[in-house]
Amino acid sequence: MFSSAREPSVALYPDSDKIGVWPGNDADTLMLRRADGHVDYYDGESSD
C-alpha cells in the first residue's frame, strides 16, 4: 500500500515480527514493538 502521507511512518518487519513507528515529531522517539514487548532496532534481524 502506498500513501502520500509522510507522517507518521509505520514499517512492518515480518522476518523479526516487529512493527516500527516513527511519529514525525522530533520531540517523540522511534518505537519498535513486538508482541512480547519493546525491542532494539536490530533485534532479530539477520546480517545476510
DAGIKA-V954405 format. One line per field, one symbol per residue. psi: psi as a letter, one per 40 degrees, with the letter a starting at -180 (. if undefined). burial: # if it has 9 or more other C-alpha atoms within 8 Angstrom, else .. A space follows every 50 residues. Layout:
psi=???
burial=???
This chain:
psi=hiieheiihhhhgddefihhhheehddiihhhiideahiideheiie.
burial=.......##...#....######........###..............
